């Protein structure tokens, strides 16, 4: 039987912090092993960036958050009502290598993709649904954890 | 977010403590602005007390680095926590910002 938490928040940065603290507690109960803290941090960072994005760009009055876990993965889902907006399209990490200008901005969505095992976007009946998965045990294959 | 500021000669050491996110960033942003107004050109940023940083925090660091460099100054980031190091490495910011393992190395890098 999986665990589940859900919230409906007004999209403010203060509420992003509140949800992150709840997610951190949830992850600490779910992840195990020596890299549990690292996995917790990764998902919390990705979730923070996703929520920041909703605060800044969704224009929604409310944001729904669902956090769930089974034996294989922790899932963070963020849902906003409104026009279709797929934030995952065409995202790549800004290049900061030798000879490249150090730029500000553009990191948020790229960080999400780096930090989690799967990022999915759906638009269902006027709702933008972004789902982030972070597996519990390192080395699991996608067909094992059902993503 | 609590931000401590300590002046030692022409160097100012800034120590933020807490999570550095969009909701907490104003305190540090204000301190950077005050130091710029005071014509401070050498800043050591002690990151041992920052255990969570998002892209908003990273952008503030990049902005501060670029501004102070433009004024012929330097900001050195030292003693980053594991979480901060991870974000710096992942984004490549550690190759562009001036990093140091500890305060001693940070002081050296300010005057490299």
gemmi code that builds the backbone of each chain (N, CA, C; Angstrom):
import gemmi

chains = {
    "A": [
        ("UNK", (0.855, -1.195, 0.000), (0.000, 0.000, 0.000), (0.887, 1.240, 0.000)),
        ("UNK", (0.729, 2.131, -0.966), (1.557, 3.317, -1.058), (1.105, 4.414, -0.112)),
        ("UNK", (1.997, 5.392, 0.056), (1.673, 6.551, 0.895), (1.303, 7.720, -0.016)),
        ("UNK", (0.554, 8.664, 0.524), (0.104, 9.766, -0.325), (-0.180, 11.015, 0.513)),
        ("UNK", (0.217, 12.151, -0.017), (-0.072, 13.450, 0.597), (-0.600, 14.361, -0.502)),
        ("UNK", (-1.537, 15.228, -0.185), (-1.946, 16.204, -1.200), (-2.210, 17.562, -0.544)),
        ("UNK", (-1.973, 18.597, -1.306), (-2.152, 19.976, -0.843), (-2.819, 20.772, -1.940)),
        ("UNK", (-3.477, 21.834, -1.527), (-3.861, 22.864, -2.492), (-3.312, 24.169, -1.915)),
        ("UNK", (-2.464, 24.832, -2.665), (-1.809, 26.037, -2.135), (-2.055, 27.246, -3.040)),
        ("UNK", (-2.015, 28.397, -2.413), (-1.936, 29.648, -3.181), (-0.494, 29.730, -3.684)),
        ("UNK", (-0.286, 30.043, -4.970), (1.084, 30.020, -5.497), (1.938, 31.196, -5.018)),
        ("UNK", (2.597, 31.009, -3.892), (3.557, 31.991, -3.383), (4.861, 31.253, -3.089)),
        ("UNK", (5.958, 31.988, -3.054), (7.248, 31.358, -2.776), (7.311, 30.845, -1.330)),
        ("UNK", (6.591, 31.502, -0.424), (6.554, 31.019, 0.962), (5.891, 29.636, 1.017)),
        ("UNK", (4.842, 29.463, 0.235), (4.179, 28.154, 0.214), (5.039, 27.091, -0.472)),
        ("UNK", (5.864, 27.516, -1.413), (6.821, 26.574, -2.027), (7.726, 25.999, -0.938)),
        ("UNK", (8.202, 26.861, -0.050), (9.069, 26.393, 1.045), (8.321, 25.425, 1.967)),
        ("UNK", (7.066, 25.737, 2.220), (6.264, 24.881, 3.095), (6.099, 23.489, 2.483)),
        ("UNK", (5.790, 23.451, 1.191), (5.607, 22.156, 0.528), (6.936, 21.394, 0.491)),
        ("UNK", (8.037, 22.120, 0.248), (9.340, 21.442, 0.202), (9.662, 20.771, 1.543)),
        ("UNK", (9.346, 21.459, 2.633), (9.611, 20.858, 3.955), (8.767, 19.592, 4.147)),
        ("UNK", (7.528, 19.641, 3.688), (6.674, 18.451, 3.788), (7.220, 17.317, 2.915)),
        ("UNK", (7.660, 17.676, 1.716), (8.233, 16.669, 0.810), (9.498, 16.052, 1.407)),
        ("UNK", (10.290, 16.889, 2.056), (11.529, 16.389, 2.660), (11.219, 15.323, 3.717)),
        ("UNK", (10.253, 15.599, 4.559), (9.857, 14.619, 5.570), (9.327, 13.347, 4.935)),
        ("UNK", (8.538, 13.521, 3.881), (7.962, 12.381, 3.175), (9.070, 11.521, 2.569)),
        ("UNK", (10.038, 12.166, 1.939), (11.148, 11.437, 1.298), (11.992, 10.700, 2.339)),
        ("UNK", (12.219, 11.350, 3.480), (13.054, 10.709, 4.504), (12.390, 9.457, 5.052)),
        ("UNK", (11.052, 9.405, 4.982), (10.353, 8.189, 5.385), (10.355, 7.136, 4.280)),
        ("UNK", (10.671, 7.549, 3.055), (10.526, 6.652, 1.907), (11.859, 6.119, 1.397)),
        ("UNK", (12.852, 7.003, 1.275), (14.140, 6.565, 0.739), (14.934, 5.854, 1.826)),
        ("UNK", (15.762, 4.930, 1.396), (16.592, 4.195, 2.350), (17.969, 3.977, 1.720)),
        ("UNK", (18.900, 3.566, 2.540), (20.240, 3.338, 2.013), (21.109, 4.556, 2.191)),
        ("UNK", (22.378, 4.405, 1.811), (23.344, 5.460, 2.108), (23.152, 6.724, 1.275)),
        ("UNK", (22.467, 6.614, 0.134), (22.240, 7.830, -0.670), (20.832, 8.395, -0.488)),
        ("UNK", (20.161, 7.991, 0.584), (18.785, 8.448, 0.814), (18.716, 9.977, 0.940)),
        ("UNK", (19.674, 10.552, 1.653), (19.668, 11.999, 1.859), (19.898, 12.728, 0.533)),
        ("UNK", (20.799, 12.168, -0.279), (21.080, 12.763, -1.585), (19.845, 12.713, -2.486)),
        ("UNK", (19.153, 11.574, -2.484), (17.935, 11.443, -3.300), (16.844, 12.397, -2.820)),
        ("UNK", (16.754, 12.530, -1.493), (15.789, 13.472, -0.920), (16.087, 14.886, -1.413)),
        ("UNK", (17.353, 15.269, -1.345), (17.756, 16.605, -1.794), (17.467, 16.823, -3.265)),
        ("UNK", (17.736, 15.801, -4.080), (17.510, 15.915, -5.529), (16.031, 16.171, -5.835)),
        ("UNK", (15.163, 15.371, -5.222), (13.737, 15.527, -5.518), (13.212, 16.855, -4.960)),
        ("UNK", (13.695, 17.227, -3.785), (13.253, 18.507, -3.201), (13.673, 19.684, -4.083)),
        ("UNK", (14.873, 19.612, -4.653), (15.334, 20.685, -5.531), (14.482, 20.742, -6.804)),
        ("UNK", (14.252, 19.566, -7.414), (13.441, 19.539, -8.642), (12.030, 20.044, -8.365)),
        ("UNK", (11.457, 19.612, -7.255), (10.096, 20.033, -6.910), (10.045, 21.541, -6.665)),
        ("UNK", (11.063, 22.065, -6.009), (11.121, 23.511, -5.755), (11.141, 24.285, -7.068)),
        ("UNK", (11.964, 23.819, -8.005), (12.039, 24.508, -9.303), (10.694, 24.431, -10.040)),
        ("UNK", (10.043, 23.267, -9.969), (8.741, 23.115, -10.638), (7.708, 24.047, -10.014)),
        ("UNK", (7.728, 24.141, -8.683), (6.758, 25.016, -8.004), (7.084, 26.493, -8.266)),
        ("UNK", (8.367, 26.836, -8.248), (8.752, 28.222, -8.574), (8.214, 28.606, -9.953)),
        ("UNK", (8.346, 27.666, -10.873), (7.876, 27.899, -12.236), (6.372, 28.168, -12.258)),
        ("UNK", (5.633, 27.392, -11.452), (4.179, 27.578, -11.379), (3.846, 28.932, -10.760)),
        ("UNK", (4.590, 29.324, -9.727), (4.352, 30.621, -9.085), (4.587, 31.755, -10.084)),
        ("UNK", (5.649, 31.631, -10.848), (6.042, 32.727, -11.739), (5.237, 32.775, -13.037)),
        ("UNK", (4.881, 31.607, -13.563), (4.363, 31.585, -14.936), (2.954, 31.020, -15.126)),
        ("UNK", (2.414, 30.311, -14.143), (1.136, 29.632, -14.410), (-0.040, 30.600, -14.464)),
        ("UNK", (0.022, 31.653, -13.662), (-1.125, 32.560, -13.582), (-2.307, 31.944, -12.852)),
        ("UNK", (-2.120, 30.749, -12.299), (-3.221, 30.059, -11.622), (-3.460, 30.657, -10.231)),
        ("UNK", (-4.718, 30.573, -9.773), (-5.026, 31.067, -8.425), (-4.691, 30.029, -7.373)),
        ("UNK", (-4.745, 28.769, -7.762), (-4.426, 27.665, -6.840), (-3.524, 26.669, -7.551)),
        ("UNK", (-2.681, 26.016, -6.785), (-1.833, 24.954, -7.322), (-2.076, 23.701, -6.488)),
        ("UNK", (-2.337, 22.602, -7.185), (-2.523, 21.333, -6.472), (-1.195, 20.564, -6.473)),
        ("UNK", (-0.893, 19.984, -5.338), (0.335, 19.196, -5.189), (-0.051, 17.802, -4.705)),
        ("UNK", (0.505, 16.792, -5.350), (0.301, 15.418, -4.876), (1.669, 14.771, -4.707)),
        ("UNK", (1.876, 14.170, -3.562), (3.123, 13.440, -3.304), (2.731, 12.013, -2.949)),
        ("UNK", (3.357, 11.062, -3.624), (3.023, 9.672, -3.319), (4.276, 8.817, -3.423)),
        ("UNK", (4.195, 7.646, -2.842), (5.342, 6.731, -2.896), (4.847, 5.293, -2.843)),
        ("UNK", (5.554, 4.452, -3.572), (5.361, 3.018, -3.395), (6.747, 2.438, -3.116)),
        ("UNK", (6.908, 1.158, -3.296), (8.203, 0.553, -2.952), (9.313, 0.963, -3.912)),
        ("UNK", (8.945, 1.460, -5.083), (9.949, 1.724, -6.119), (10.337, 3.192, -6.262)),
        ("UNK", (9.389, 4.091, -6.041), (9.687, 5.490, -6.355), (8.837, 6.454, -5.530)),
        ("UNK", (9.324, 7.687, -5.450), (8.525, 8.791, -4.911), (8.088, 9.634, -6.107)),
        ("UNK", (6.847, 10.024, -6.119), (6.278, 10.785, -7.233), (5.788, 12.137, -6.710)),
        ("UNK", (6.225, 13.199, -7.376), (5.768, 14.555, -7.052), (4.996, 15.077, -8.247)),
        ("UNK", (3.746, 15.476, -8.008), (2.912, 15.937, -9.123), (2.406, 17.338, -8.820)),
        ("UNK", (2.498, 18.203, -9.812), (2.042, 19.583, -9.640), (1.016, 19.879, -10.734)),
        ("UNK", (-0.138, 20.406, -10.310), (-1.269, 20.573, -11.222), (-1.772, 22.017, -11.164)),
        ("UNK", (-1.877, 22.618, -12.334), (-2.437, 23.972, -12.410), (-3.520, 23.999, -13.477)),
        ("UNK", (-4.582, 24.740, -13.196), (-5.643, 24.912, -14.197), (-5.287, 26.085, -15.097)),
        ("UNK", (-5.702, 25.983, -16.339), (-5.460, 27.106, -17.245), (-5.084, 26.632, -18.631)),
        ("UNK", (-4.516, 27.566, -19.391), (-4.130, 27.249, -20.768), (-2.991, 26.243, -20.774)),
        ("UNK", (-2.897, 25.499, -21.869), (-1.840, 24.507, -21.995), (-0.475, 25.189, -21.911)),
        ("UNK", (0.374, 24.656, -21.057), (1.731, 25.184, -20.932), (2.673, 24.039, -20.571)),
        ("UNK", (3.444, 23.589, -21.560), (4.367, 22.472, -21.325), (5.758, 23.031, -21.061)),
        ("UNK", (6.174, 23.065, -19.811), (7.472, 23.661, -19.494), (8.644, 22.740, -19.805)),
        ("UNK", (8.355, 21.504, -20.178), (9.454, 20.543, -20.358), (9.996, 20.521, -21.781)),
        ("UNK", (9.344, 21.229, -22.684), (9.747, 21.181, -24.093), (10.997, 22.039, -24.326)),
        ("UNK", (11.944, 21.446, -25.014), (13.104, 22.205, -25.472), (14.013, 22.716, -24.374)),
        ("UNK", (14.045, 21.987, -23.261), (14.870, 22.439, -22.145), (16.223, 21.743, -22.169)),
        ("UNK", (17.281, 22.515, -22.082), (18.603, 21.913, -21.928), (19.400, 22.783, -20.962)),
        ("UNK", (20.379, 22.176, -20.326), (21.186, 22.914, -19.357), (22.000, 23.983, -20.078)),
        ("UNK", (21.935, 25.229, -19.613), (22.783, 26.250, -20.227), (24.250, 25.820, -20.190)),
        ("UNK", (24.960, 26.081, -21.253), (26.357, 25.640, -21.328), (27.256, 26.706, -20.726)),
        ("UNK", (28.060, 26.294, -19.767), (28.938, 27.248, -19.101), (30.405, 26.852, -19.263)),
        ("UNK", (30.685, 26.133, -20.312), (32.051, 25.659, -20.507), (33.024, 26.781, -20.844)),
        ("UNK", (34.239, 26.368, -21.120), (35.304, 27.321, -21.449), (34.869, 28.219, -22.604)),
        ("UNK", (35.112, 29.498, -22.442), (34.822, 30.433, -23.517), (33.374, 30.865, -23.605)),
        ("UNK", (32.526, 30.270, -22.769), (31.113, 30.637, -22.803), (30.839, 31.736, -21.784)),
        ("UNK", (29.946, 32.616, -22.155), (29.535, 33.697, -21.245), (28.736, 33.108, -20.088)),
        ("UNK", (28.998, 33.629, -18.892), (28.255, 33.193, -17.720), (26.898, 33.873, -17.719)),
        ("UNK", (25.847, 33.095, -17.897), (24.531, 33.704, -18.015), (23.720, 33.534, -16.742)),
        ("UNK", (22.789, 34.478, -16.546), (21.860, 34.363, -15.429), (20.544, 33.842, -15.981)),
        ("UNK", (19.915, 32.981, -15.236), (18.604, 32.482, -15.626), (18.677, 31.268, -16.527)),
        ("UNK", (17.550, 30.605, -16.673), (17.465, 29.450, -17.557), (17.853, 28.132, -16.931)),
        ("UNK", (18.130, 28.145, -15.636), (18.589, 26.914, -14.994), (17.455, 26.047, -14.451)),
        ("UNK", (16.349, 26.668, -14.082), (15.312, 25.966, -13.314), (14.849, 24.661, -13.930)),
        ("UNK", (14.345, 24.728, -15.145), (13.804, 23.521, -15.768), (14.904, 22.531, -16.133)),
        ("UNK", (16.062, 23.064, -16.458), (17.190, 22.176, -16.753), (17.591, 21.392, -15.502)),
        ("UNK", (17.557, 22.058, -14.355), (17.877, 21.379, -13.093), (16.868, 20.266, -12.816)),
        ("UNK", (15.599, 20.537, -13.087), (14.575, 19.503, -12.868), (14.946, 18.238, -13.630)),
        ("UNK", (15.295, 18.406, -14.894), (15.603, 17.230, -15.719), (16.824, 16.476, -15.217)),
        ("UNK", (17.775, 17.213, -14.664), (18.987, 16.563, -14.150), (18.732, 15.815, -12.849)),
        ("UNK", (17.805, 16.300, -12.044), (17.663, 15.830, -10.666), (16.749, 14.627, -10.489)),
        ("UNK", (15.864, 14.390, -11.452), (14.917, 13.287, -11.270), (15.093, 12.245, -12.371)),
        ("UNK", (14.459, 11.083, -12.172), (14.604, 9.999, -13.138), (13.630, 10.126, -14.298)),
        ("UNK", (12.544, 10.846, -14.063), (11.565, 10.998, -15.130), (10.782, 12.292, -14.923)),
        ("UNK", (10.563, 13.014, -16.022), (9.710, 14.217, -16.008), (8.644, 14.004, -17.070)),
        ("UNK", (7.388, 14.121, -16.666), (6.304, 13.946, -17.644), (5.346, 15.137, -17.581)),
        ("UNK", (4.797, 15.478, -18.738), (3.797, 16.549, -18.791), (2.559, 16.037, -19.503)),
        ("UNK", (1.386, 16.346, -18.942), (0.117, 16.014, -19.600), (-0.806, 17.225, -19.487)),
        ("UNK", (-1.691, 17.354, -20.457), (-2.740, 18.390, -20.364), (-4.068, 17.658, -20.426)),
        ("UNK", (-4.764, 17.627, -19.313), (-5.992, 16.835, -19.218), (-7.137, 17.724, -18.725)),
        ("UNK", (-8.161, 17.862, -19.540), (-9.371, 18.641, -19.187), (-9.028, 19.989, -18.550)),
        ("UNK", (-8.195, 20.743, -19.241), (-7.864, 22.093, -18.780), (-6.885, 22.152, -17.627)),
        ("UNK", (-6.248, 21.023, -17.338), (-5.291, 21.002, -16.220), (-3.904, 20.613, -16.730)),
        ("UNK", (-2.912, 21.436, -16.401), (-1.502, 21.125, -16.701), (-0.965, 20.246, -15.567)),
        ("UNK", (-0.494, 19.069, -15.933), (-0.015, 18.127, -14.903), (1.448, 17.794, -15.185)),
        ("UNK", (2.310, 18.161, -14.274), (3.738, 17.844, -14.402), (4.085, 16.827, -13.322)),
        ("UNK", (4.694, 15.727, -13.735), (4.983, 14.634, -12.804), (6.478, 14.353, -12.768)),
        ("UNK", (7.026, 14.353, -11.582), (8.443, 14.066, -11.377), (8.565, 12.762, -10.608)),
        ("UNK", (9.406, 11.844, -11.097), (9.635, 10.578, -10.401), (11.088, 10.482, -9.970)),
        ("UNK", (11.305, 9.996, -8.778), (12.670, 9.721, -8.305), (12.660, 8.331, -7.698)),
        ("UNK", (13.427, 7.425, -8.298), (13.402, 6.042, -7.822), (14.040, 5.940, -6.438)),
        ("UNK", (13.639, 4.902, -5.741), (14.096, 4.720, -4.359), (15.426, 3.978, -4.302)),
        ("UNK", (15.579, 2.996, -5.172), (16.814, 2.206, -5.136), (17.601, 2.450, -6.409)),
        ("UNK", (18.855, 2.846, -6.258), (19.701, 3.146, -7.406), (19.880, 1.890, -8.264)),
        ("UNK", (19.958, 2.088, -9.572), (20.232, 0.976, -10.468), (18.986, 0.273, -10.968)),
        ("UNK", (17.808, 0.694, -10.478), (16.579, 0.068, -10.986), (16.365, 0.458, -12.445)),
        ("UNK", (15.912, -0.495, -13.222), (15.607, -0.185, -14.610), (14.191, 0.382, -14.703)),
        ("UNK", (13.950, 1.105, -15.803), (12.639, 1.726, -15.948), (11.511, 0.702, -15.889)),
        ("UNK", (11.743, -0.487, -16.516), (10.655, -1.477, -16.530), (10.443, -2.077, -15.139)),
        ("UNK", (11.425, -1.909, -14.253), (11.258, -2.424, -12.894), (10.450, -1.482, -12.022)),
        ("UNK", (10.674, -0.168, -12.237), (9.942, 0.747, -11.375), (8.705, 1.341, -12.037)),
        ("UNK", (8.419, 0.889, -13.232), (7.125, 1.189, -13.820), (6.934, 2.596, -14.332)),
        ("UNK", (8.009, 3.286, -14.693), (7.881, 4.623, -15.279), (7.686, 4.491, -16.768)),
    ],
    "B": [
        ("UNK", (16.356, 32.971, 6.671), (17.705, 33.304, 6.214), (18.280, 34.408, 7.095)),
        ("UNK", (19.412, 34.129, 7.683), (20.142, 35.124, 8.461), (21.442, 35.385, 7.720)),
        ("UNK", (21.843, 36.659, 7.616), (23.079, 36.981, 6.910), (24.003, 37.772, 7.844)),
        ("UNK", (25.167, 37.200, 8.127), (26.155, 37.898, 8.946), (27.174, 38.564, 8.031)),
        ("UNK", (27.583, 39.773, 8.407), (28.584, 40.504, 7.622), (29.705, 40.933, 8.552)),
        ("UNK", (30.931, 40.606, 8.171), (32.082, 40.959, 9.009), (33.157, 41.579, 8.132)),
        ("UNK", (33.621, 42.779, 8.526), (34.636, 43.477, 7.735), (36.010, 43.243, 8.339)),
        ("UNK", (36.967, 42.846, 7.500), (38.347, 42.644, 7.947), (39.260, 43.352, 6.951)),
        ("UNK", (39.641, 44.587, 7.277), (40.444, 45.375, 6.338), (39.617, 45.699, 5.114)),
        ("UNK", (40.165, 45.388, 3.930), (39.404, 45.693, 2.705), (38.549, 44.502, 2.248)),
        ("UNK", (38.507, 43.473, 3.096), (37.720, 42.286, 2.748), (36.470, 42.230, 3.631)),
        ("UNK", (35.343, 41.889, 3.016), (34.115, 41.679, 3.779), (33.719, 40.211, 3.640)),
        ("UNK", (33.534, 39.575, 4.801), (33.062, 38.184, 4.766), (31.563, 38.167, 5.027)),
        ("UNK", (30.845, 37.547, 4.115), (29.384, 37.449, 4.208), (29.027, 35.986, 4.460)),
        ("UNK", (28.232, 35.752, 5.496), (27.858, 34.376, 5.852), (26.338, 34.246, 5.924)),
        ("UNK", (25.733, 33.749, 4.847), (24.294, 33.479, 4.912), (24.054, 32.125, 5.583)),
        ("UNK", (22.991, 32.052, 6.372), (22.653, 30.779, 7.024), (21.184, 30.477, 6.792)),
        ("UNK", (20.921, 29.279, 6.292), (19.538, 28.873, 6.021), (19.378, 28.471, 4.565)),
        ("UNK", (18.146, 28.236, 4.177), (17.862, 27.873, 2.786), (17.870, 29.133, 1.926)),
        ("UNK", (18.508, 29.033, 0.773), (18.562, 30.186, -0.131), (17.627, 29.919, -1.316)),
        ("UNK", (16.426, 30.480, -1.208), (15.386, 30.224, -2.213), (14.708, 31.535, -2.591)),
        ("UNK", (13.749, 31.429, -3.481), (13.051, 32.633, -3.954), (12.380, 33.401, -2.816)),
        ("UNK", (11.957, 32.690, -1.778), (11.253, 33.381, -0.675), (12.215, 33.997, 0.333)),
        ("UNK", (13.467, 33.595, 0.314), (14.410, 34.059, 1.353), (15.530, 34.925, 0.803)),
        ("UNK", (15.547, 35.121, -0.504), (16.728, 35.675, -1.153), (16.920, 37.182, -0.915)),
        ("UNK", (15.839, 37.868, -0.555), (15.913, 39.332, -0.469), (16.948, 39.824, 0.537)),
        ("UNK", (17.064, 39.095, 1.653), (18.023, 39.497, 2.695), (19.447, 39.569, 2.127)),
        ("UNK", (19.834, 38.534, 1.411), (21.196, 38.493, 0.859), (21.345, 39.487, -0.304)),
        ("UNK", (20.303, 39.599, -1.095), (20.328, 40.549, -2.211), (20.536, 41.978, -1.687)),
        ("UNK", (19.845, 42.303, -0.607), (19.973, 43.625, 0.012), (21.393, 43.853, 0.535)),
        ("UNK", (21.958, 42.818, 1.157), (23.332, 42.946, 1.680), (24.322, 43.202, 0.540)),
        ("UNK", (24.171, 42.482, -0.555), (25.055, 42.699, -1.708), (24.919, 44.137, -2.224)),
        ("UNK", (23.684, 44.631, -2.274), (23.454, 46.005, -2.759), (24.108, 47.012, -1.822)),
        ("UNK", (23.992, 46.777, -0.509), (24.606, 47.688, 0.469), (26.131, 47.694, 0.314)),
        ("UNK", (26.709, 46.520, 0.118), (28.170, 46.427, -0.034), (28.626, 47.125, -1.319)),
        ("UNK", (27.822, 47.013, -2.359), (28.154, 47.709, -3.611), (28.112, 49.221, -3.398)),
        ("UNK", (27.108, 49.690, -2.653), (27.001, 51.132, -2.352), (28.207, 51.617, -1.548)),
        ("UNK", (28.733, 50.712, -0.710), (29.885, 51.077, 0.131), (31.222, 50.892, -0.608)),
        ("UNK", (31.140, 50.591, -1.900), (32.338, 50.410, -2.733), (33.226, 49.260, -2.228)),
        ("UNK", (32.599, 48.236, -1.687), (33.361, 47.049, -1.271), (33.678, 46.227, -2.517)),
        ("UNK", (34.948, 45.917, -2.699), (35.372, 45.222, -3.915), (35.876, 43.809, -3.682)),
        ("UNK", (36.028, 43.434, -2.427), (36.514, 42.078, -2.137), (35.592, 41.418, -1.121)),
        ("UNK", (34.890, 40.403, -1.590), (33.907, 39.712, -0.737), (34.252, 38.222, -0.659)),
        ("UNK", (34.254, 37.720, 0.570), (34.336, 36.279, 0.794), (32.934, 35.810, 1.167)),
        ("UNK", (32.400, 34.890, 0.421), (31.061, 34.397, 0.733), (31.186, 32.995, 1.331)),
        ("UNK", (30.905, 32.925, 2.615), (31.028, 31.670, 3.356), (29.726, 30.877, 3.228)),
        ("UNK", (29.799, 29.730, 2.562), (28.572, 28.994, 2.230), (28.319, 27.775, 3.104)),
        ("UNK", (29.067, 27.642, 4.195), (28.901, 26.421, 5.002), (27.496, 26.315, 5.595)),
        ("UNK", (26.833, 27.443, 5.813), (25.524, 27.426, 6.471), (24.341, 27.377, 5.514)),
        ("UNK", (24.632, 27.257, 4.213), (23.540, 27.163, 3.227), (23.390, 25.694, 2.831)),
        ("UNK", (22.301, 25.099, 3.239), (22.127, 23.668, 2.984), (21.121, 23.373, 1.882)),
        ("UNK", (20.533, 24.424, 1.357), (19.642, 24.230, 0.206), (19.689, 25.496, -0.636)),
        ("UNK", (19.864, 25.318, -1.926), (19.867, 26.465, -2.838), (19.115, 26.067, -4.106)),
        ("UNK", (18.288, 26.980, -4.607), (17.613, 26.721, -5.882), (18.201, 27.637, -6.958)),
        ("UNK", (17.604, 27.630, -8.136), (18.185, 28.411, -9.234), (18.107, 29.909, -8.967)),
        ("UNK", (17.172, 30.331, -8.127), (17.090, 31.755, -7.771), (18.346, 32.171, -7.018)),
        ("UNK", (18.766, 31.319, -6.084), (19.991, 31.594, -5.333), (21.214, 31.574, -6.237)),
        ("UNK", (21.258, 30.589, -7.120), (22.381, 30.493, -8.050), (22.456, 31.740, -8.932)),
        ("UNK", (21.310, 32.197, -9.409), (21.293, 33.397, -10.259), (21.788, 34.624, -9.506)),
        ("UNK", (21.453, 34.714, -8.213), (21.936, 35.845, -7.415), (23.469, 35.809, -7.327)),
        ("UNK", (24.033, 34.624, -7.131), (25.492, 34.501, -7.051), (26.153, 34.908, -8.371)),
        ("UNK", (25.569, 34.450, -9.474), (26.139, 34.778, -10.793), (26.065, 36.287, -11.040)),
        ("UNK", (24.932, 36.876, -10.673), (24.742, 38.320, -10.837), (25.758, 39.097, -9.985)),
        ("UNK", (25.943, 38.650, -8.733), (26.887, 39.329, -7.825), (28.312, 39.214, -8.364)),
        ("UNK", (28.654, 38.035, -8.843), (29.990, 37.787, -9.415), (30.249, 38.716, -10.603)),
        ("UNK", (29.282, 38.817, -11.496), (29.468, 39.639, -12.697), (29.573, 41.125, -12.356)),
        ("UNK", (28.720, 41.562, -11.404), (28.730, 42.980, -11.037), (30.058, 43.383, -10.410)),
        ("UNK", (30.545, 42.567, -9.484), (31.764, 42.942, -8.762), (32.988, 42.823, -9.672)),
        ("UNK", (32.944, 41.880, -10.590), (34.027, 41.745, -11.564), (34.093, 42.998, -12.449)),
        ("UNK", (32.929, 43.504, -12.794), (32.824, 44.702, -13.622), (33.438, 45.915, -12.918)),
        ("UNK", (33.447, 45.868, -11.578), (34.020, 46.971, -10.781), (35.454, 46.662, -10.354)),
        ("UNK", (36.072, 45.718, -11.072), (37.442, 45.288, -10.772), (37.589, 44.698, -9.372)),
        ("UNK", (36.539, 44.129, -8.876), (36.598, 43.449, -7.587), (36.476, 41.948, -7.764)),
        ("UNK", (36.293, 41.252, -6.632), (36.163, 39.795, -6.681), (35.247, 39.318, -5.570)),
        ("UNK", (34.534, 38.269, -5.871), (33.796, 37.567, -4.825), (34.209, 36.097, -4.894)),
        ("UNK", (34.653, 35.576, -3.766), (35.092, 34.177, -3.701), (34.106, 33.392, -2.844)),
        ("UNK", (33.660, 32.284, -3.376), (32.690, 31.424, -2.696), (33.455, 30.284, -2.028)),
        ("UNK", (33.330, 30.164, -0.696), (34.106, 29.094, -0.044), (33.273, 28.255, 0.907)),
        ("UNK", (33.807, 27.070, 1.204), (33.183, 26.088, 2.103), (31.734, 25.760, 1.718)),
        ("UNK", (31.476, 25.479, 0.447), (30.094, 25.151, 0.091), (29.666, 23.811, 0.689)),
        ("UNK", (28.422, 23.738, 1.107), (27.871, 22.466, 1.577), (27.742, 21.518, 0.382)),
        ("UNK", (27.468, 20.261, 0.686), (27.349, 19.253, -0.367), (26.235, 19.629, -1.361)),
        ("UNK", (25.127, 20.123, -0.814), (23.981, 20.461, -1.681), (24.322, 21.629, -2.607)),
        ("UNK", (25.034, 22.608, -2.073), (25.405, 23.767, -2.892), (26.425, 23.345, -3.958)),
        ("UNK", (27.406, 22.534, -3.533), (28.410, 22.044, -4.499), (27.751, 21.311, -5.658)),
        ("UNK", (26.752, 20.523, -5.335), (26.077, 19.731, -6.358), (25.439, 20.641, -7.417)),
        ("UNK", (24.779, 21.701, -6.957), (24.130, 22.638, -7.898), (25.185, 23.376, -8.729)),
        ("UNK", (26.270, 23.778, -8.079), (27.351, 24.468, -8.806), (27.940, 23.553, -9.889)),
        ("UNK", (28.188, 22.292, -9.532), (28.805, 21.371, -10.497), (27.840, 21.043, -11.628)),
        ("UNK", (26.599, 20.781, -11.266), (25.610, 20.390, -12.268), (25.431, 21.470, -13.322)),
        ("UNK", (25.449, 22.714, -12.900), (25.210, 23.824, -13.831), (26.498, 24.337, -14.477)),
        ("UNK", (27.637, 23.869, -13.970), (28.918, 24.358, -14.490), (29.328, 25.688, -13.883)),
        ("UNK", (28.541, 26.182, -12.932), (28.851, 27.480, -12.317), (30.185, 27.426, -11.565)),
        ("UNK", (30.559, 26.239, -11.091), (31.832, 26.116, -10.347), (33.046, 26.408, -11.242)),
        ("UNK", (32.844, 26.324, -12.557), (33.955, 26.637, -13.471), (34.047, 28.131, -13.760)),
        ("UNK", (32.993, 28.856, -13.435), (32.943, 30.278, -13.763), (33.046, 31.179, -12.544)),
        ("UNK", (32.438, 30.748, -11.437), (32.565, 31.517, -10.204), (33.935, 31.199, -9.600)),
        ("UNK", (34.395, 32.073, -8.712), (35.697, 31.833, -8.074), (35.443, 31.051, -6.785)),
        ("UNK", (35.933, 29.829, -6.753), (35.631, 28.918, -5.654), (36.870, 28.679, -4.794)),
        ("UNK", (36.637, 28.380, -3.522), (37.731, 27.993, -2.626), (37.201, 26.975, -1.630)),
        ("UNK", (38.109, 26.105, -1.192), (37.692, 25.058, -0.260), (37.445, 25.620, 1.132)),
        ("UNK", (38.229, 26.648, 1.508), (38.105, 27.186, 2.864), (38.473, 28.677, 2.858)),
        ("UNK", (38.381, 29.303, 4.037), (38.606, 30.749, 4.142), (40.024, 31.132, 3.716)),
        ("UNK", (41.010, 30.358, 4.175), (42.424, 30.666, 3.876), (42.654, 30.699, 2.361)),
        ("UNK", (42.166, 29.658, 1.702), (42.311, 29.608, 0.249), (41.495, 30.732, -0.400)),
        ("UNK", (40.361, 31.046, 0.198), (39.518, 32.118, -0.322), (40.229, 33.459, -0.316)),
        ("UNK", (40.932, 33.740, 0.794), (41.683, 35.009, 0.888), (42.762, 35.055, -0.190)),
        ("UNK", (43.432, 33.919, -0.392), (44.468, 33.856, -1.447), (43.861, 34.133, -2.817)),
        ("UNK", (42.709, 33.530, -3.064), (42.099, 33.674, -4.388), (41.572, 35.094, -4.636)),
        ("UNK", (41.246, 35.792, -3.551), (40.816, 37.181, -3.723), (41.918, 38.028, -4.337)),
        ("UNK", (43.172, 37.657, -4.029), (44.306, 38.481, -4.468), (45.138, 37.810, -5.567)),
        ("UNK", (44.627, 36.706, -6.144), (45.344, 36.040, -7.242), (45.552, 37.003, -8.408)),
    ],
}
model = gemmi.Model(1)
for chain_id, residues in chains.items():
    chain = gemmi.Chain(chain_id)
    for i, (resn, *xyz) in enumerate(residues, 1):
        res = gemmi.Residue()
        res.name, res.seqid = resn, gemmi.SeqId(i, " ")
        for name, pos in zip(("N", "CA", "C"), xyz):
            atom = gemmi.Atom()
            atom.name, atom.element = name, gemmi.Element(name[0])
            atom.pos, atom.b_iso = gemmi.Position(*pos), 0.0
            res.add_atom(atom)
        chain.add_residue(res)
    model.add_chain(chain)
structure = gemmi.Structure()
structure.add_model(model)
structure.setup_entities()
